[in-house]
């Protein structure tokens, strides 16, 4: 499954020594680009506070949004840019990080801390699944699956092909005409062709099945990495029945705010944690404007949400980090050239 190169963060800068508070401002006092970006990321929440700050001479707007019982925080630059987490640290030479590593003694890389926090996040995901009545071991639990995917926010059996485009990226997502048996379960096959600067870099074949409650499970992926038109590797490939016993919950039927789950869980890699942020966002992309958008926060680093994916009801994925956005949709069948992706 594709992993975006650019990672968006929900910035938690309360303890930063780089940002200095100026004043609290109202939404109407912010520049128009800032207001538009805040509106796009409210996700049905309510603004708690907007703080105008400066970071090494750069004006930022720190936004606190109340979403249910949670507080979501992010930064917006004066030109309306929704900031990358790396951008907040561009002027930091990493001295603080080095000092922290030294303070940890022999654990220079912080691996022990990462493992401990990862275990805590795993437990949160298990508890979330239990509260939602979701099985994390569906094969062992003899859950009945279907290759027909009808989840309202990922209706792969209806919307069969989509194209998303970024500055130098293009991704073609195409549901294949044939299913495939993975771990004894008939799965829908979603092929993704990825291009960078016009060159094919990867084709992945992703396998999904849905249970009777509407939960979508991910049974793994076959991956072909390309360079100069030739397959050069198979990075990130995994399959139930090969190097995994159970599929992973990819899209829960229960979209309760704050629900956490693991769409990939094949240690040591790949692993990923996801969290439902909202189902009430609004987002405009080239393909149109969408309301009631599902926003899923993602990370492979425990303790820090790095990325966001946006799903529109009746369509599926419409944006990754607002850098890769939906431009074309094709429903009910395959366009010319679709069959070439059969594996």
C-alpha positions as CSV (number, residue, x, y, z in Angstrom):
1,X,0.0,0.0,0.0
2,X,1.3,3.4,-0.9
3,X,3.1,5.4,1.7
4,X,3.2,9.1,0.9
5,X,6.7,10.6,0.7
6,X,5.5,13.8,2.3
7,X,4.1,13.5,5.9
8,X,1.7,16.0,7.4
9,X,1.7,16.4,11.2
10,X,-0.9,17.6,13.7
11,X,1.5,19.9,15.4
12,X,1.7,19.8,19.2
13,X,4.0,22.8,19.8
14,X,3.1,23.7,23.4
15,X,6.6,22.7,24.6
16,X,8.6,24.1,21.7
17,X,11.3,26.6,22.5
18,X,11.3,27.9,19.0
19,X,7.8,29.5,18.9
20,X,7.0,32.6,20.8
21,X,3.5,33.6,21.5
22,X,2.3,37.0,20.3
23,X,-1.4,37.2,20.9
24,X,-4.8,35.4,20.7
25,X,-6.8,36.3,17.6
26,X,-10.2,35.7,16.3
27,X,-10.9,33.8,13.0
28,X,-12.1,37.0,11.3
29,X,-8.8,38.7,12.2
30,X,-6.7,36.1,10.3
31,X,-5.7,36.6,6.7
32,X,-8.1,35.1,4.2
33,X,-5.7,32.2,3.2
34,X,-5.4,31.2,6.9
35,X,-9.2,31.3,7.4
36,X,-9.7,29.1,4.3
37,X,-7.2,26.5,5.5
38,X,-8.6,26.5,9.1
39,X,-12.1,26.0,7.6
40,X,-10.9,23.0,5.5
41,X,-9.4,21.3,8.6
42,X,-12.1,22.0,11.2
43,X,-13.6,18.6,10.5
44,X,-16.9,19.5,12.2
45,X,-15.1,20.7,15.3
46,X,-15.3,24.1,17.1
47,X,-12.4,26.5,17.3
48,X,-11.2,26.8,20.9
49,X,-8.4,29.2,20.3
50,X,-6.2,30.7,17.6
51,X,-2.8,32.0,18.7
52,X,-0.7,34.2,16.4
53,X,3.0,33.3,16.9
54,X,6.4,33.8,15.3
55,X,8.9,31.1,14.6
56,X,12.3,32.5,13.6
57,X,10.5,35.5,12.1
58,X,7.9,33.5,10.3
59,X,4.3,34.2,11.3
60,X,2.3,31.1,12.3
61,X,-1.3,30.6,13.5
62,X,-1.6,27.8,16.1
63,X,-5.2,26.5,16.0
64,X,-6.9,24.5,18.8
65,X,-10.0,22.7,17.6
66,X,-12.5,20.9,19.9
67,X,-13.6,17.6,18.2
68,X,-15.9,15.6,20.4
69,X,-14.0,15.2,23.7
70,X,-10.6,15.7,22.1
71,X,-8.5,18.8,21.2
72,X,-6.9,18.8,17.8
73,X,-4.0,21.1,17.2
74,X,-2.4,22.3,13.9
75,X,-0.4,25.2,12.5
76,X,-1.2,27.4,9.5
77,X,1.4,29.7,7.9
78,X,0.4,33.2,6.9
79,X,0.0,32.2,3.3
80,X,-2.5,29.5,4.3
81,X,0.0,26.6,4.2
82,X,-1.0,23.7,6.4
83,X,2.4,23.0,7.9
84,X,4.4,19.9,7.6
85,X,5.9,18.7,10.9
86,X,9.4,18.9,9.4
87,X,8.8,22.5,8.5
88,X,8.4,23.5,12.1
89,X,11.9,22.2,12.8
90,X,13.7,23.4,9.7
91,X,15.7,26.0,11.6
92,X,16.6,23.6,14.4
93,X,19.9,22.0,13.8
94,X,18.9,18.9,15.8
95,X,20.9,19.9,18.9
96,X,18.1,19.3,21.2
97,X,17.5,15.8,19.7
98,X,21.2,15.0,20.1
99,X,21.2,16.1,23.7
100,X,18.1,14.0,24.4
101,X,19.8,11.0,22.8
102,X,22.9,11.5,24.9
103,X,20.8,11.8,28.0
104,X,19.4,8.4,27.3
105,X,22.8,6.8,27.7
106,X,23.2,3.6,25.7
107,X,19.8,3.8,24.1
108,X,21.1,6.3,21.5
109,X,18.3,5.6,19.0
110,X,15.6,5.6,21.5
111,X,14.5,2.1,20.4
112,X,13.4,0.9,23.8
113,X,11.2,4.0,24.2
114,X,9.7,3.5,20.8
115,X,8.9,-0.2,21.5
116,X,7.3,0.7,24.8
117,X,5.2,3.4,23.3
118,X,4.3,1.2,20.4
119,X,3.1,-1.5,22.8
120,X,0.9,1.2,24.5
121,X,-0.6,2.2,21.1
122,X,-1.2,-1.5,20.3
123,X,-3.2,-1.8,23.5
124,X,-5.2,1.3,22.6
125,X,-6.0,-0.2,19.2
126,X,-7.1,-3.4,20.8
127,X,-9.3,-1.6,23.3
128,X,-10.8,0.5,20.5
129,X,-11.6,-2.6,18.5
130,X,-13.1,-4.3,21.5
131,X,-15.4,-1.3,22.3
132,X,-16.5,-1.3,18.6
133,X,-17.1,-5.0,18.6
134,X,-14.4,-5.6,15.9
135,X,-12.4,-8.8,15.7
136,X,-8.7,-8.4,15.4
137,X,-8.3,-12.1,14.7
138,X,-11.2,-12.7,12.2
139,X,-9.8,-15.8,10.6
140,X,-9.4,-17.5,14.0
141,X,-12.9,-16.2,14.9
142,X,-14.3,-17.8,11.7
143,X,-15.6,-14.4,10.5
144,X,-17.4,-14.6,7.1
145,X,-15.9,-12.4,4.4
146,X,-17.0,-11.1,1.1
147,X,-14.9,-9.7,-1.8
148,X,-17.7,-7.1,-2.4
149,X,-16.6,-3.9,-0.7
150,X,-19.5,-1.6,0.0
151,X,-18.2,0.6,2.9
152,X,-19.7,4.1,2.3
153,X,-16.3,5.7,2.5
154,X,-14.4,3.1,0.5
155,X,-16.9,1.6,-2.0
156,X,-14.3,-0.2,-4.1
157,X,-16.9,-2.4,-5.8
158,X,-18.7,0.6,-7.1
159,X,-16.0,3.2,-7.7
160,X,-13.5,1.1,-9.6
161,X,-10.9,3.5,-10.8
162,X,-9.6,6.8,-9.5
163,X,-6.6,9.1,-10.3
164,X,-4.9,11.3,-7.8
165,X,-2.3,13.9,-8.8
166,X,0.3,15.9,-6.8
167,X,3.1,18.3,-7.8
168,X,5.3,15.5,-9.1
169,X,3.3,12.4,-8.3
170,X,0.4,10.5,-9.9
171,X,-1.4,7.5,-8.6
172,X,-3.8,5.3,-10.6
173,X,-6.0,3.1,-8.3
174,X,-7.9,0.4,-10.3
175,X,-10.0,-2.4,-9.0
176,X,-9.2,-5.5,-10.9
177,X,-11.8,-7.6,-12.7
178,X,-10.7,-10.8,-11.0
179,X,-10.5,-11.6,-7.3
180,X,-7.7,-13.5,-5.6
181,X,-7.7,-16.2,-2.8
182,X,-5.5,-14.9,0.1
183,X,-5.3,-17.0,3.2
184,X,-8.3,-19.0,2.1
185,X,-10.4,-15.9,1.6
186,X,-11.6,-14.5,-1.7
187,X,-10.4,-10.9,-1.8
188,X,-11.0,-7.9,-4.0
189,X,-7.8,-6.7,-5.7
190,X,-6.9,-3.0,-5.9
191,X,-3.9,-2.2,-8.1
192,X,-2.1,1.0,-7.6
193,X,0.3,2.4,-10.2
194,X,2.6,5.1,-8.8
195,X,4.5,7.6,-10.9
196,X,7.1,10.2,-9.9
197,X,8.1,12.9,-12.4
198,X,6.2,10.8,-15.0
199,X,8.2,7.6,-14.4
200,X,6.6,4.5,-13.1
201,X,8.0,3.7,-9.6
202,X,5.7,1.1,-8.2
203,X,2.8,-1.2,-8.8
204,X,1.1,-2.7,-5.8
205,X,-1.7,-5.2,-5.7
206,X,-3.7,-4.8,-2.5
207,X,-6.1,-7.4,-1.2
208,X,-9.3,-6.6,0.7
209,X,-12.4,-8.4,2.1
210,X,-15.4,-7.1,4.1
211,X,-17.2,-8.7,6.9
212,X,-20.9,-8.8,7.5
213,X,-20.8,-5.7,9.8
214,X,-19.1,-3.6,7.0
215,X,-15.5,-3.6,8.4
216,X,-12.9,-3.8,5.6
217,X,-9.9,-6.0,6.3
218,X,-6.5,-5.8,4.5
219,X,-5.0,-9.2,3.6
220,X,-1.7,-7.8,2.4
221,X,-0.1,-6.7,-0.8
222,X,2.2,-7.8,-3.6
223,X,4.6,-5.0,-4.6
224,X,6.7,-4.4,-7.7
225,X,9.2,-1.6,-7.4
226,X,10.3,-0.1,-10.8
227,X,13.4,1.7,-12.0
228,X,13.9,2.6,-15.6
229,X,10.9,0.4,-16.5
230,X,12.2,-2.7,-14.8
231,X,11.2,-4.4,-11.6
232,X,14.0,-3.9,-9.1
233,X,12.4,-5.0,-5.8
234,X,9.3,-5.9,-3.8
235,X,9.6,-3.6,-0.8
236,X,6.8,-3.7,1.8
237,X,5.1,-6.9,0.4
238,X,3.2,-9.1,2.9
239,X,0.4,-11.5,2.8
240,X,-1.9,-13.4,5.1
241,X,-0.8,-17.0,4.8
242,X,2.7,-16.1,3.9
243,X,4.2,-13.9,6.6
244,X,1.0,-13.0,8.5
245,X,-1.6,-15.1,10.2
246,X,-4.4,-12.6,10.3
247,X,-5.6,-9.6,8.1
248,X,-5.6,-6.1,9.5
249,X,-8.5,-3.8,10.0
250,X,-8.3,-1.3,7.2
251,X,-11.5,0.7,7.4
252,X,-13.9,0.2,10.4
253,X,-17.6,0.3,10.0
254,X,-17.7,2.1,13.3
255,X,-16.3,5.6,12.6
256,X,-16.4,6.9,16.2
257,X,-14.1,9.9,16.7
258,X,-10.8,8.7,18.3
259,X,-11.1,5.1,17.4
260,X,-7.6,3.7,16.8
261,X,-6.7,0.7,14.7
262,X,-3.7,-0.9,12.8
263,X,-4.2,-1.3,9.0
264,X,-0.8,-2.9,8.8
265,X,0.8,-5.0,11.5
266,X,3.6,-7.2,10.2
267,X,6.5,-6.6,12.6
268,X,9.0,-5.3,12.2
269,X,7.9,-3.6,9.0
270,X,5.4,-2.5,7.8
271,X,3.4,-1.3,10.8
272,X,1.0,1.6,11.0
273,X,-1.5,3.1,13.4
274,X,-4.6,5.0,12.3
275,X,-7.1,7.1,14.1
276,X,-10.5,8.4,13.1
277,X,-10.4,12.2,13.5
278,X,-13.7,13.3,12.0
279,X,-16.4,12.5,9.5
280,X,-17.5,16.1,9.1
281,X,-14.7,17.8,7.2
282,X,-15.1,19.8,4.0
283,X,-12.6,19.6,1.2
284,X,-12.3,20.9,-2.3
285,X,-10.1,19.0,-4.8
286,X,-9.9,19.2,-8.6
287,X,-12.6,16.5,-8.9
288,X,-15.0,18.7,-6.9
289,X,-16.0,19.8,-3.4
290,X,-17.0,17.2,-0.8
291,X,-18.8,17.5,2.5
292,X,-18.9,15.1,5.4
293,X,-15.4,14.0,4.6
294,X,-13.8,11.3,6.7
295,X,-10.3,12.3,8.0
296,X,-8.0,9.5,9.1
297,X,-4.7,10.4,10.9
298,X,-1.8,8.0,10.2
299,X,1.6,7.3,11.5
300,X,4.3,4.6,11.7
301,X,6.0,6.5,14.6
302,X,4.2,5.9,17.9
303,X,3.4,9.2,19.6
304,X,3.3,11.4,16.5
305,X,0.5,11.6,13.9
306,X,2.4,12.2,10.6
307,X,-0.2,12.0,7.8
308,X,-3.8,12.5,7.0
309,X,-6.0,10.8,4.4
310,X,-9.4,12.1,3.3
311,X,-12.3,9.9,2.2
312,X,-15.5,11.1,0.6
313,X,-18.8,9.3,1.1
314,X,-19.7,7.3,-2.0
315,X,-16.2,8.0,-3.6
316,X,-13.4,6.8,-1.4
317,X,-9.9,8.3,-1.1
318,X,-9.9,11.9,-2.4
319,X,-6.7,13.3,-0.9
320,X,-3.5,12.3,0.9
321,X,-2.2,15.2,3.0
322,X,-3.9,17.6,0.6
323,X,-0.7,17.1,-1.6
324,X,-2.0,14.3,-3.7
325,X,-5.6,15.0,-4.7
326,X,-8.4,13.3,-6.7
327,X,-8.7,14.4,-10.3
328,X,-10.7,11.6,-12.0
329,X,-13.3,9.0,-11.1
330,X,-14.6,6.0,-13.1
331,X,-17.4,3.9,-11.6
332,X,-19.2,0.8,-12.6
333,X,-16.6,-1.0,-14.8
334,X,-13.1,-0.6,-16.1
335,X,-11.9,1.9,-18.6
336,X,-9.6,0.9,-21.5
337,X,-6.2,-0.2,-20.4
338,X,-7.6,-1.5,-17.0
339,X,-6.8,-5.2,-17.8
340,X,-3.1,-4.5,-18.2
341,X,-2.7,-4.4,-14.5
342,X,-3.9,-8.0,-14.0
343,X,-1.3,-10.1,-12.1
